Amino acid sequence: MANTACFIIVGRNDIPIYEAEVGSAAKLTPILSIWQREDAAQLHQFILHAALDVVQDLAWTTSAMFLKSVDRFNDLVVSVYVTAGHTRLMLLHDSRNEDGIKSFFQEVHELYIKILLNPLYLPGSRITSSHFDTKVRALARKYL
Amino acid sequence: MVEPVNSSFGKMLLEEVSPVVMVLCTPLVEETFLKNGLSFVETLKPFCNFRNIDVPVRTSSDQLYRLKKFTLRLFYASDIRQPNVEVAKQRLEHVITQAGEKDFQDLKFDPPQITDILSNPESEIAPSWFQYYNKELIRTLSFSDHEAFDHPVACLLVVSSKDEEPINKFVDLFNSNRLPTDGTMDPNILKHYLLVHDNQDATTERTSKVLSEMRSQFGSNECNLLCTNSSKEGNVDHQANPWASFKSSVSADKLGCALTGDDIVEIKDLMQEFASRHIIPYMEQKVRELNQQISATRKGFRNQIKNLWWRKGKGDGPDVTKGSMYTYSSTESQIRILGDYAFMLHDYELALSSYRLILTDYDIDKAWKHYAGVQEMMGLAYFISDQSKKESEYCMERAFSTYMKLGKSGFQNALRCGLWWAEMLKARDQHKEAASVYFRICGEEPLHAAVMLEQASYCFVLTKPAMLHKYGFHLVLSGDHYKNCDQVNHAIRTYKSAISVYKSTTWSHIKDHIYFHIGQWYAIVGMHDVAVRNMLKVLDCGYQSKATQEIFLRDFFDIVKKTGMKHEVVGLKLPVINMSSLQVIYEDHRTYASQASALVEESIWQSLEDDIIPSLNSGKSNWLELQSKLLPKKYKESNVCVAGESVKVDLEFKNPLLISTSITSVSLICELTTNSDDLKLVDNEPSSSSLGPEISTEHNQVTTSGFSSFTLSEVDFTLGGGEKNLVRLTVTPSEEGILKIVGVRWELSGSIVGVHYFQSVPVKAKTARGRRKNKLTPTDALKFLVIKSLPRLEGSIDHLPEKLYAGDLRYLVLELRNKSESPIKNLKMKISHPRFLSPGNHEEELTTEFPDCLKKGDEQNIVQHETNRTSSVFAFPKDVSLQGDRSLRWPLWLRAAIPGTISLYYTIYYEMENVSSIMKYRTLRMHYTLQVLPSLQTSFEITPSPSRLQEFLVRMDIVNRANSGCFQIHQLSTVGCRWGISLLQPVDTILPSKSLLAGQALSCFFMIKDCRKSGTEDEEIMSLPPSQTDVKLFTQDDDEKLFDIVSSPLASFHDSERSCQGPSVQVSPNTVDFILISRLAKSSSPSVVPDLPKILTHHSCHNSIRSSSPLSWSLDGPQTIHHDFLTSLCEIKLKMVIRNTSEGLSSVTINTNDCLPDAAAPTSSSGNQSGWRYVPTVTEEMKLTSDVMGSRLGKPPSSMESSPPFIWSGLSSTKVQIQPLSTTEIPLQISVFSPGIYDLSSYKLNWELSEHESATSSGTCQGYPYYLTVLQSE
């Protein structure tokens, strides 16, 4: 399995509504030797958060939902999928398996829609369903 | 967009890429100028920038153009060499440190708003020292040998007039200071001679003599005189000091103090002349010369072919990267010089063409450094001449990547290239690309990387639209790098800017990282208070790993300790307060005996108290009236509490962390305003509620410490990781007034005081205990009107068991106590479950030990309990009054009626005597929960005895339902005097083991007898000795007496059982009530129920007698008859005895039926359940009857079918009238024709019952089987 670092679903107001560290943690590149190992989660969030700017620009230039890789930080690449409701599925990874990532995003999108259909789920709030979590992790194992 | 030349980068380029003048001077010259606090070069520097020099220039082409702007760079000869890397590094570090110290004061301010950042003009976004830093950085790279623009164009030789033999000095100066580099620089450069005359201490004569000597020696054109220091006193004050911007470290006003305005003008003129008369023409000439030379050797097709062929041969050799392969006289260097000079003379066309010419040469030669250098210059030339953007970018890119390819040695060059590139992009508003260039030149050295990252971040702000996320990210990266090389000030500065981006972020890790680190760093620079403020934001980090949480907390407390004071923090997140758990418990006229009773729904109490508290129109209106008189209208809505009685607040604290934290001194924050000035306060109310939290806090503190008009409880506890704790806080007002509960405060680890105000959060409506007052606002729910202290009754039940077996009968004592001096009276009590609890008759009634007091022979208890049982209100005797710590002990009987968990509520109403208060009465509410375990379960079946009319068989089934525990059966009694009971078997055979084990079932049989003889004999029956109604079911302890079931607790409990168990309206005459008294066997384990029950009573009421039709009858006759059928048929006489068991007159018709009962008859075909027909007037017993008959008919004995028929002889239908409760005999006769066994059930009794005049009922009874055996006599 390739090194995939972090998967985040970002709601409309740039609020993360789901986070998962999937796969083995990516190696940190020399420039970040000043960051300790346990800071990896923070770094991942920083990179993904910074990529939101680029997504904002890109999302309106194409009609496709899958934006491919939009940003990179050293070896780490950010791939993004924007749903119609402008929820962004962001994946930080270092492999170049674009097809797999695309399928992964599409399947997670379906899961997300199922979550949205739940009348008890308030759109924009954090996804706490453990079922969703298991499914996403299974998909990550399958495609990434 | 600005024209490239006028952009800041264009200006910078014009300054940086400009002719270098090498300065050689004697020590005396330096001395002269040091009087001004400046060296010679520094003195001249401000005058080397010419805005409008306006010199005509003609280079390669024949066209003249005018040079407007021009700059000269002056350097001491000793400086014209590649600077030492280490020294340069130190200087850069110094620059940064200085800048950091300058910013230090700003650090404690709050981070700027992001909108402010965006609205700033471009130039103010990045700190100004970046420009300076970049310049210094580029300077470290000057004088490299692959470039020509740093090579000195001219040499300025300076000698003071005080020097001895000045002419010789000039010669010596140049000879001793040869050009530093080994052959790449042209030694034949323009020389200019300058004599410095110090007006302060040199004579004019000597100077003019030396000057004339110089002129004759070196030529008059190349010599100049500079007179300085004209001011004798040396205190000239310059407005707009020209040196100030160049030298900031020394106080600016001292600079140039000896130079008058004339001196400055002289210096200016000197430099202008030097540039325009000497340098520019010299360069112009050189360019033309070189151009000609190069055109001759390199231009044209022939020359190019030749060059290529020659290169090819050379290119096969080893890869030479050393610069030394090109000396100043080599063609390549010449071309480069041509290009650079043309660049400096602003002839970019020529420059570009010459650069292009050598580019391929360097490429073929694999001289990568030179190649990159040329690419770089091309890029700049493209930019400044405003030509193709793409070209310039391409050139810079190539230059950059080529430098990078060179590895470490090329990195510095790549750095400069990158900086220029970035500047270039910025000048073209391509900030995003500029940022990525900055990012690429970060390099490995952290300090450098930090500066570059910070510059990158500012680029992101400048992009349109601003990329704030990237801005924040790069600031954070930069800050980390700063921290890594101990530039804490800068680190804080960058993080502070980053906070403005991340302020309201919900990305948890980001937030924690930023606030935690900036907090740490503030602590390093000693700003502990700011550090604490920032660290507070990371405390609520439940999602972090345990290790991280520990680090956070440890550092936080370290910093707090260092501040050395207690911080009071409003809205501290540790622990988290669950506001929905807030519950206020207070007592007005409703008082509670225990915590549990306070939590019971108010509606339960209200329904319980309905008929004991004064009704609305009588009592309540009075005190309402009174209240409205006493109190302003406003207070009617607020809750009432009594001085001296505590108001309790339940609040849940939750630890969000995985680490346990200790929380101490948790207490409420309250305000109590005394009655005297409450009116004033009411007026102030609206304004005070709008005050900020800080002010109201102060108000609190004052109130708390000033008057101690209320006392607060303090609670300490420790919360483990993720734990919740419900804390009970109390406030006890001691004076009348208005009490307000404002908030809660607590101490965290003894160093941080957390404060939480309730008002800021909406209190849920549920929390207000005053549910009656639905219009209460949340604030009002925490506001109390404190009234004068009142007597308060306390009550408890001693030794109330929590677990007991069903049927357990206990004697309990209710203890009531009034601690205050004023008496209370008119006590009433109401119990929610009279089936479980029944109050005793009088105070301390027991003289003998329970349960012996219930036994027979104890005459005092036989007194019938006369209390009216219909209402469950129990009024204490009128003379009962309590005061002054006297306690009242009242007996209570408890009987666990049914298994399960039972909530017992009872409320005691009392009135206060001689207290003039708005409260006339109070109620004490008590609540207990009992767990009742199942014990013995009894069921009875009563069937009429087939042989005796007055007697009935009773089968008692007992099952021990308890999980463990054996019971002994003690006694079975029938209630009332009608039924006498007797054993059918000896006691020993019923239960040989004497106790009933868990799960064991037992059946035993008894006989009961109706003692009533007839309707008129009732009185006689009543006088029968009661012992007849009890059966002793134990053998040992023969002397032990039986319990008297008519004694007060048993009888009263039986009454309530009766009303609970059975139909309360219709009391049918033919029912029997049984009481089984058992006790727990000694051997059973006591673990289940804490204290052993003494006796258990099991009441079973309304056991009806099966087949209790209004008639009972029996057929009397012989069982077996011998008859000689040969002689005659056999006639048998029978007698039917019919008893009317009902209260009414009945007429009975007996119909005998000679046909055999047919299987197809409607009664039998339908089987059993549906066999009865509903007759509206028939009583319920009737249904039972026909049911029994039907089922009996359904399965007739098989022998009957084979038996020969018999015929009823005599009367076939007889009608008789039977008086109530009387017996009639009717003779019957059958004729039998052959021997056999006969079932004589083929008769019917049709009865019609008229109980009263109006109501009549009728029914039919089938006959009983009666078997008659007729034998042939021998």
HADDOCK unambig.tbl for C-alpha pairs under 7 A between the chains (distance, minus, plus):
assign (segid A and resid 15 and name CA) (segid B and resid 506 and name CA) 5.77 0.50 0.50
assign (segid A and resid 15 and name CA) (segid B and resid 507 and name CA) 6.89 0.50 0.50
assign (segid A and resid 16 and name CA) (segid B and resid 506 and name CA) 6.97 0.50 0.50
assign (segid A and resid 16 and name CA) (segid B and resid 507 and name CA) 6.41 0.50 0.50
assign (segid A and resid 31 and name CA) (segid B and resid 444 and name CA) 6.95 0.50 0.50
assign (segid A and resid 42 and name CA) (segid B and resid 509 and name CA) 5.06 0.50 0.50
assign (segid A and resid 42 and name CA) (segid B and resid 510 and name CA) 5.81 0.50 0.50
assign (segid A and resid 45 and name CA) (segid B and resid 509 and name CA) 6.85 0.50 0.50
assign (segid A and resid 45 and name CA) (segid B and resid 510 and name CA) 6.53 0.50 0.50
assign (segid A and resid 46 and name CA) (segid B and resid 473 and name CA) 6.11 0.50 0.50
assign (segid A and resid 46 and name CA) (segid B and resid 510 and name CA) 6.42 0.50 0.50
assign (segid A and resid 49 and name CA) (segid B and resid 469 and name CA) 6.26 0.50 0.50
assign (segid A and resid 50 and name CA) (segid B and resid 469 and name CA) 4.44 0.50 0.50
assign (segid A and resid 50 and name CA) (segid B and resid 470 and name CA) 4.52 0.50 0.50
assign (segid A and resid 50 and name CA) (segid B and resid 473 and name CA) 6.05 0.50 0.50
assign (segid A and resid 52 and name CA) (segid B and resid 469 and name CA) 6.81 0.50 0.50
assign (segid A and resid 53 and name CA) (segid B and resid 467 and name CA) 5.52 0.50 0.50
assign (segid A and resid 53 and name CA) (segid B and resid 469 and name CA) 6.06 0.50 0.50
assign (segid A and resid 53 and name CA) (segid B and resid 470 and name CA) 6.88 0.50 0.50
